[in-house]
Amino acid sequence: MDLNSASTIVLRVLTQATSQDTAVLKPAEEQLKQWETQPGFYSVLLNIFTNHTLDVNVRWLAVLYFKNGIDRYWRRVAPHPPLASVWSCGPFPGRTDGGSGAAVDIEDVFKSVVQIATQISVLIAKVARVDCPRQWPELIPTLLESVKVQDDLRQHRALLTFYHVTKTLASKRLAADRKLFYDLASGIYSFACSLWNHHTDTFLQQVCTGDEAAATNSLERTLLSLKVLRKLTVHGFVEPHWNVEVMGFLHAVFERLKQFLECSRSIRAENVCRDRLEKTIILFTKVLLDFLDQHPFSFTALIQRSLEFAVSYVFTEAGEGIVFERFIVQCMNLIKMIVKNYAYKPSKNIEDSSPETLEAHKIKTAFFTYPTLMEICRRLVTHYFLTNEELMMWEEDPEGFTVEETGGDSWKYSLRPCTEVLFIDIFHEYNQTLTPVLLEMVRSLQGSTNVEDASAILIKDAVYNAVGLAAYELFDSVDFDQWFKNQLLAELQVSHNRYKPIRRRVIWLIGQWISVKFKSDLRPMLYEAIRNLLQDQDLVVRIETATTLKLTVDDFEFRTDQFLPYLESMFTLLFQLLQEVTQCDTKMHVLHVLSCVIERVNMQIRPYVGCLVQYLPLLWKQSEEHNMLRCAILTTLIHLVQGLGADSKNLYPFLLPVIQLSTDVSQPPHVYLLEDGLELWLVTLENSPCLTPELLRIFQNMSALLELSSENLKNCFKIINAYIFLSSSEFLQMYAADLCQSFCELLKDITTEGQVQVLKVVENVLKVNPVLGPQMFQPLLPSIFKGIIDGERYPVVMSTYLGIMGRVLLQNASFFSLLLSQMACELGQELDQILGNMIEMWVDRMDNITQPERRKLSALALLSLLPSLNSVIQDKFCGIINISVEGLHDVMTEDPETGTYKDCMLMSHFEEPNVTEDEEPPTEQDKRKKMLALKDPVHTVSLQQFIYEKRFQALMETVDTEIVAQLQEFLQGF
């Protein structure tokens, strides 16, 4: 690429790529992507982003493409030969065998605006990851010299680059790279500390003198130098506690934190420094948290000071007026990590614990005295659990209040979950000390609270929250059943609007205890209370009540008979709540509750689902842009179909288009809906009383699904099997050829488990249609036959091979003869030789078959070859009889009254099973499988009688006498 002519073209395309018009933007992006592998392209980009006369947006885009190119091509082994072979001319300028691509002059960082300077800094760091220090030894010294200069802009840009380089080098994990970083950290740590101290002192002095602009610049440098120190401290030393400078810096962090917190008193929210100041304070806490995480034993010397600092600012008056939410969260996380750190917990056998562990445990124990724990517990409960700010959110956005994020890692960033997690961990660690404290708080709140006393209501809410969070720890200390009857039920009946926090908290509390300690006999009283609260005037209370209902219904001790009297009213009220709420997350939540109720009561739901069935199509249409809500609708439909059974066919006008869309890989929503859509497709088939044209047409989606070969393949095979059981003739006539072709492709590259799944489908086809099945899947059978002769090494695959061949041999002998002739022709062997080899391998690998049905099938199939004049079959007679006797041992049971044997697999007629309350009723597919079994030789032919009728007495002389004796014992009575 000629640089002069190319620059103009690339500049024009980059300008187009900054356009807001997609018609201009898209072609430009495509063109730039094509140029990525062209030698000289990055030289042009370099010229563009270092040209300060050009538009900032164009320069920013140029440096972005250059930076991304480094990830792909800044190495000797690159994915494109022209780039891999030519270092000096492409793709990157200045990249030669002997030295680094210091193609980007660091001076360009100093001159650029901050957005572009940041990108160039990251770019340099990416090059440094590959080349520093071996191919680019001058980088670090250059940066260190640059941060000493007096020019503010140059100094800032140098610090920015220094930080990004340090951050990138610290992230390398190979042992040799770690060693290089340790050496680097040791060499520059003193300088980094003095740099940080200098900028910190300068900032504090400038704040005192009121020089706002200068203070802002100094604070920016303080922040960058602290970021460098954080990486060096946490990742730059194997045993940092032996380094005096490192430990000195960490101790200095506490002093600096106090100075910055005091400084924050004088810097108001509107001050330009305020945001940076808070970021710096948080960065100090991150230094401590990261160091504790990476070096828990090195942190031992800091435990006492960390706890004193965090507890004083968060749980005493010392923090009033200066702490802010993010800082409180960080301090609480610091306490939590120390309390819960496994490195600080001695073994049950003290002698097995390390001295470091015992020392850390001793410091913790000395700090967490009874007064300290009591104060932390009281402050957590009464000061942090429910605040006036949260009550305001309750009023302004009730649905947003109910779905506030509290799961996952939210405790690391959000105050409410952070306080609750800290309370749980401290209570678990010191439950013997804290249980009496919490119980005393509960006792002091007996009886209903004055609705006019807002603070008393908040305190009761907080205490009840604590009892719910500590439910497992309080198992032996709280008689929850008595408390429920004597106190909590009465609180749920206080209907005053100002008492709604307590109604909501009490129903939440019951939900926390339901799986811990709650008598089954009290459930009807609870259902009554839930039904009343689902009609509460406050939306938050109703949503919380729905959550507790889900926990109650989903509990191990749930009994349908207790719930049925309330089912109709509960379902109606939940449906009304579903219609009332407007936000997606809330609708999803209520749908999950409805799904859970439908799942637990199963068929009992049928009389009450009419309203929901009518509403779901409307909700589906409204949720076109909300795929997660559609997932919740799919889950509800799954349980609905299972509950309705055969009656689910009335849902087909809505149900089948939903399945069609969810499982069509050409439709974008399938990314979100496919898994649940396949599950819905499967349960629809399992509960379908008959095959409809529309249900048959949906199968057109399957071919593309099989090509995906994703984790959903197992469900795809289940769906195919369901079609086979539902209506094999119609289904196979339309789709057998495509299915056979898909299976042939799949078997070329699939796991053993996947191979078995494919073969089981073929086996089911032969089971339901023994006459046409072998012809339809004929292309697959030669490889199965050959697999048997070659002695397939995987037992589970061999077992399936023998199951398929057993079906063909037993139920379609004429087709087996044709297959035998085909194999003889293909392999160039005599027909009898092929047959003999197959029987020999079958007998030899009989132990691979573990299912009694398949073992009996093998015996019946091989016995079907007898009697025979064929000498090869006669030669294998002993093996066939051995298999038959093994089969008899598998399937025969002795009648204790008559002393005779009978085949336990025989089935004579279909009986509807008696289903208990805890059992799921049989699906339509279960009934179809049972009817199919009544036609299956495995279940209709007595192996005992089959052997007896063969009358091959003359050949029995060749059989082992012990086998003969066993056979005669089984044949008594014939």
Steps between C-alpha positions, in 0.01 A plus 500: 500500500667824379486730801441828314217378282356279774483771767237700316284191436528369858431847642185526290375156610578576867301823468208298359534252787435783750168578330169452683338384174511117489486506119839680505635334817456129413688498164782699659532247786506213250775670299711561811458136600632389160804728534595356842729240342654730238869590548533873551148554635620558854768744380222709348300480824810609693541805278133589542468480879829686554385785272364758745337707226240232421156457658519348851234235425688379192829486694328315785361240258841459335673432830219260596556292185876510557452384860268213400747396231768451762291230671478305175825557314775634729687170517719279288235230459204690354192357327593647157824396328581847359493639853681212660785499252565871450571680826644825387249592232180346627275502663670732748766761437819476695447135601827327412667177604738679727290753682164614614237683311571827667312621196285719718707790621425565867511870418171447317340400828614823663358723226161330454165582656410276793266262309764425237783505757317228697465281189867550408597410858302177477656436158852540642405269790386231255832521317681491835317178590677331210831687481584647842764475634691270260432672165409839645734555797488880473122530560494501881805729543347743248172508691675542836695798365184650350306493828771712664466796263339824613270532198153412636364355176807286424508379860132400494528318167813318615324390820200386298722285277703377798178380665371315192837333441524392866140372495562293186829351617341412836233297322748252346485161669779279360781432749769671291281808454419508871876495578557793264223697670641421847836638383333809354298561820809471720687744277238777482302460827694764693459749219125422468453556876684831501308613192168417668600671824612810311174538306290419808676763715473753217126439469436534874699827514311642200165410656601688815597808298177483297672464161223297338644463147846397622344261756298332225816440293693369802213271598499349149872422537444363851234267361719375213807446721283314754368276221859415407586424864190280535617275216861490621398428861245229427676321211866598525620298804487133596515565876428872537500493882881468491532824302522802728395747230188302407383470860588864558284603207207286624517652847521844339174423314306526828652838583438632150142368510433699818651811342290464186180430695558811712579691184163392356326703773614822334441390139132529416311286248505780239880531518679362190735306732223314683452213256875439464545521876241228559661285230837538671352405840341190344832415331671503842247241622552294182872484577419344838232264364719377212799451728286302747364287217841422346718487814282410803797403721699811406188696598510361857698803622221724364198313644478695825540838334257414217229391741548802726487733200197342328293452817569852629388667177199274429369412847587801718452877491849544351362458149204734531502775242794368298426143389309432179320186379772347282758549778268333754459203263878466461557515878232238560657277233836538677345386832316215324816374324693497827218328692439236235858444378578128511871575542414645843292202624685240707439131436287306748826345611699810601830318448425473126473879463790714381649764734384772256141377524510487878649850517229641272227320696639637825486859366141450378389352831660782697324760286150351483414529867141480625450882512644540147286220353189628676553852367567375143189282514279779636633755253460265203142421594375839613708733283550327166223244431205718391548869443272793427658522154379145425151589623500791257592262218218271617253784451646632173571170323345202682588247229858625478522467879395134493745394230802685641809295422609298805643182352839398362784741578275800568629502860833627365345819364157568656438606859186296582631157388842586644359567849290183489791279389726650768232436763460136389878438506556664839196326649619164367850552637391631842147357534539399865582860591247669272195273535406636849547857368261443209245312711496785751429741214209277392361481854503877530273523194217268611151609402396729219683830454338844504428581133581867566854418618694477171839435664359215712356341186838525326676340799250212515541446126877487542487255794262268316734522200787387722298204634424396142862528386622299802222238478734198480717629787190558720347157436545382861435839661166610350166319526383634167168312500391667825628837387305461175174418679530743790661805341569496126149406381357790697753741343392390152145605585589863581373662182611863559696642207793606722531144628570362153879466559422256783242304297750467219787408736297242696388314187862511376617369839260205480639421155853484646392263778266277296778256406679535834237443768128516428244234600298350218179537708537880492501522121123552460527802734788629287304447176214700651739782586659490152159515335410808705832672426467437127208744531706758695468864396877529448664354188837428669325295770313300234817428302687392815205278593518334157869427564422336835224297334757365252739407783213328686374306200852407391588362845573131558214466751236652270176295497255550215196404708568789744534748214204398279232693696694821429609419144222675309516828692882503511528438127246771422681752722839414350354546153363841599847593633658389170264730311557791737880513500661681207876439514652198325695377803188505717287322240772235470504459877121456526504259203760288681271486805206393281721239330605360836136471619396329172794261524423394858124447465528356147162382363309667784566835328280420198177672611674830577737574211248644252581863583876442477466313170311797355752755631829335398461566123455870574801504735708315237417765244577785740837348592637494145801713603551320834642154440556420869130557567424269208722237664284528813187459285651186343573357846139570604372331183715194573338453841159588357523229234615248760205593722244487220623173351302401188282809541802711401396443136256789551806728536646405159387816312728700736744231609625373164594841352689572824693172463558575130656841577701387801667209316562666163875567487450750218307727740715725728294428820602132489824597680292565814199274445643179352565302818155567651339472156638147454379403847152631414504316166588177680229522770245598234577181308506288816152623594352509150211255444559496123722642228361810328624638164627814676693297757650295218597813306706643788746214455642692204704691760682185611746462212671833581497418872684172439762688296567726800622197701463708817428402861132482398561191285375265771162677510486488120531120511228482766273703270572269204418198719178667612391540135583135436286384792220744410450399136789315343347434156394859423813648651744260332339525159558874503833532680683163504725579201612840642544350845711213368721746311541719811593194708760389245663845522478508880663159544810620315591739782323441831583383851432145615200621701361679193557191288293294744221760493483480118497119507224494762279700262564238229424226752168665588411526130558124463299436815189689381531411132701176454391458136568844349754626755802302371435618144469865602827497697679250275801734437591481871479120540820390314720707736315348797549147364868570436532648850378170648737287288796728580421481873411864580716590801246715689265263690204740499527548120540125445193436714294737282637343179388156621159640603442636148625187324295284737184687396576452129587132540199415719228713339608532137695187405465562123664843530776348716574255218527785250730693737715190547536462122587869464769477770649186344524681169650816651757314711578242231433204732276193496149556637536216755836636615348844566208346690735283706720795590197701608358221722843438654548868584141522630556209738840635605374853576168405662631637831507851346119492514379603845126562438291182562270590206790506255650180645170319447475651150846366413402151619175507299677634189776237497252224587295606196784362284427149641435230405718527194682268262763769447827357630625842616193552720531143631867570585390800708220306673678479836550876511135564413384266776738670746345838415151352534572359847648835605182665373289257703696588813427869429125476442368194684356522850401202711140461618538415873171303505550273199879502485486568124656789309327772298621780273470827700509715186176369355213751479150392407285814518511874567407623846467863611743528792372617839680830554565619853499866594881521486526338158454671166217355289607321180527719192343407167847388390530270802172337391626469141820331619293257708280415199811453286642259758189283461607438138872459568631139484711577809176544698269262312718193431600271786872427468441174688234384252693631198794276591275201572324522162827497306557127579871477420565194720750347259735799531484510882768231523757765403406729792671507838315274749467777761332730245269216398404441866418870549293501181305191606422659836350806325299281261328291770127479443521506120 
